[in-house]
Amino acid sequence: MTKEIICIASWVGGALRGENQALRETWLKDCGVDYKFFIGDGTPTGEDETAMLASFSDSRPEYLDKAISTVQPIPTYHLLPDEVLLHVPDDYLHLAYKVRGEFRWAIEHGYEHIFSIGADIYVDVQRLMRSGFEQYDYTGKLANTTPDCAGGGGYWISRSAAERVIHHPVTFWAEDKWVGQTLHTEGCSLHIDSRYATDYPDLMHKSNDIITCHIGCHDGPFGVYNPEVMRDVHRNYRREFDGC
């Protein structure tokens, strides 16, 4: 039997704002699948970031604002049992380093399939586990016409594919694009699955087959994520099935 894990990229600021707790109280409550939140301790990468920073220089100003807003002193934080501390920066700009660290941790702990998401994603776990991900090395929704997936809806990566990613330097600031580009150079193509939705309010319903929804887009792609929206989505979704 294979082992699967849901790796959730978090950060101290988000954990203190209740982002992780909102997931624990909603779709993670009866998840039945191993999961961990991953938080950075602010350790510098110690790597050559020239290519990564160059890729960011051409980004939209909104991305720059978001990157700046997450660079702040990291307060004392006591990890909860479902949280893992990685020796990486904890800001938005260095998210690819955190995700690479997640892959390394999952491999070291014997997992065969990794579902990578952010802490503002709602997931229908039953649909997720019945999606057929185990047949492929890399599964997600296509990002426009590029060879990588749109990370906002989450994506699956197999152990063998993750092993190829973790040995590469980070060359692009957006972690989903970096993972996709890296796998493309390794000859691993994306299995496209449009059920991994990326844009709120395109929610899953009883009448459709959507697996995930990026709740963080509730106030626009660069708005401040409100964890209460996660709870609202969960209540409304469960009401469809429970009839009350």
RACOR-V152159 format. One record per pair of residues at least 12 apart in sequence whose C-alpha atoms are under 7 Angstrom apart, sorted by sequence separation. I is the first residue (numbers start at 1). J is the second residue. D is the distance in Angstrom with one decimal. If there is no record, write none. Layout:
I|J|D + I|J|D
This chain:
197|210|6.5 + 200|213|6.3 + 140|154|6.7 + 165|179|6.8 + 195|209|6.5 + 196|210|6.3 + 199|213|6.5 + 200|214|5.8 + 86|101|6.7 + 140|155|4.6 + 195|210|4.5 + 196|211|5.5 + 197|212|5.6 + 198|213|5.6 + 199|214|5.6 + 200|215|5.6 + 215|230|6.5 + 139|155|5.6 + 140|156|6.6 + 195|211|5.5 + 196|212|5.2 + 197|213|5.3 + 198|214|5.0 + 139|156|5.0 + 165|182|6.3 + 200|217|5.5 + 201|218|6.8 + 138|156|5.5 + 139|157|6.7 + 165|183|6.7 + 199|217|6.2 + 200|218|5.5 + 138|157|4.6 + 71|91|5.6 + 137|157|5.4 + 138|158|6.5 + 70|91|5.0 + 137|158|4.7 + 70|92|6.1 + 133|156|6.7 + 67|91|6.7 + 137|161|5.9 + 67|92|5.1 + 151|176|5.0 + 67|93|5.3 + 150|176|6.6 + 10|37|5.9 + 12|39|6.4 + 149|176|6.5 + 5|33|6.5 + 6|34|6.3 + 7|35|5.9 + 8|36|6.1 + 9|37|6.0 + 10|38|5.4 + 11|39|4.7 + 148|176|6.9 + 5|34|4.9 + 6|35|4.5 + 7|36|5.4 + 8|37|4.7 + 9|38|5.1 + 10|39|5.3 + 11|40|6.4 + 148|177|5.7 + 4|34|6.7 + 5|35|5.2 + 6|36|6.6 + 7|37|6.3 + 8|38|6.1 + 9|39|6.8 + 149|180|6.6 + 121|153|7.0 + 148|180|4.0 + 205|237|6.6 + 147|180|6.2 + 148|181|6.4 + 147|181|6.9 + 206|240|6.5 + 206|241|6.9 + 117|154|4.6 + 147|184|6.8 + 116|154|5.5 + 117|155|7.0 + 115|154|6.8 + 116|155|5.5 + 115|155|5.6 + 116|156|6.3 + 115|156|4.4 + 114|156|5.6 + 115|157|6.5 + 148|190|6.5 + 154|196|6.7 + 45|88|6.0 + 113|156|6.9 + 114|157|5.3 + 147|190|6.7 + 153|196|5.0 + 41|85|6.4 + 43|87|5.3 + 44|88|6.1 + 45|89|7.0 + 113|157|5.9 + 114|158|6.2 + 153|197|5.2 + 37|82|6.3 + 38|83|5.8 + 39|84|6.2 + 40|85|5.7 + 41|86|6.2 + 42|87|6.8 + 43|88|4.8 + 44|89|5.7 + 113|158|4.5 + 153|198|4.5 + 36|82|5.2 + 37|83|4.6 + 38|84|4.9 + 39|85|5.0 + 40|86|4.8 + 41|87|5.5 + 42|88|5.5 + 43|89|5.3 + 112|158|5.9 + 113|159|5.7 + 152|198|5.1 + 36|83|5.6 + 37|84|6.1 + 38|85|6.0 + 39|86|6.0 + 40|87|5.9 + 41|88|6.0 + 42|89|4.0 + 112|159|4.8 + 36|84|6.7 + 38|86|6.8 + 40|88|5.0 + 41|89|6.3 + 42|90|5.3 + 111|159|6.9 + 40|89|5.4 + 41|90|6.3 + 40|90|4.3 + 142|192|5.8 + 39|90|6.6 + 138|189|7.0 + 139|190|5.7 + 140|191|6.6 + 141|192|5.4 + 107|159|6.5 + 138|190|5.2 + 139|191|4.7 + 140|192|5.5 + 141|193|5.1 + 138|191|6.0 + 139|192|6.0 + 140|193|5.2 + 141|194|4.8 + 139|193|6.6 + 136|191|6.8 + 141|196|5.6 + 140|196|6.2 + 40|98|6.9 + 103|162|6.1 + 153|212|5.8 + 153|213|6.0 + 153|214|5.8 + 12|74|7.0 + 104|166|6.6 + 152|214|5.8 + 103|166|6.9 + 38|102|6.9 + 100|166|5.7 + 97|170|6.9 + 96|170|6.8 + 96|173|6.5 + 96|174|6.6 + 11|90|5.8 + 94|173|6.8 + 96|175|4.2 + 93|173|6.2 + 95|175|6.1 + 128|211|5.9 + 127|211|5.8 + 124|211|5.4 + 123|211|6.0 + 124|212|6.3 + 123|212|4.5 + 9|99|6.9 + 122|212|5.5 + 123|213|6.7 + 121|212|6.8 + 122|213|5.2 + 121|213|5.7 + 122|214|6.5 + 121|214|4.7 + 122|215|6.5 + 31|125|6.4 + 120|214|6.2 + 121|215|5.6 + 7|102|6.7 + 120|215|5.5 + 27|123|6.5 + 120|216|5.1 + 20|119|6.4 + 19|119|6.4 + 5|111|6.7 + 4|111|5.7 + 7|114|6.7 + 3|111|4.9 + 4|112|6.0 + 5|113|6.5 + 6|114|5.9 + 7|115|5.9 + 8|116|6.2 + 9|117|6.3 + 10|118|6.5 + 122|230|7.0 + 3|112|5.3 + 4|113|4.8 + 5|114|5.2 + 6|115|4.7 + 7|116|5.0 + 8|117|5.1 + 9|118|4.8 + 10|119|5.7 + 2|112|6.0 + 3|113|6.6 + 4|114|5.9 + 5|115|6.3 + 6|116|6.1 + 7|117|6.3 + 8|118|5.2 + 9|119|6.1 + 8|119|5.8 + 55|172|5.6 + 56|173|5.9 + 52|170|6.3 + 55|173|6.3 + 52|171|4.5 + 51|171|5.0 + 52|172|4.5 + 53|173|6.9 + 51|172|6.7 + 52|173|5.2 + 62|222|6.7 + 22|227|5.9 + 26|231|6.4 + 19|227|5.4 + 22|230|6.6 + 26|234|6.1 + 18|227|6.7 + 22|231|6.5
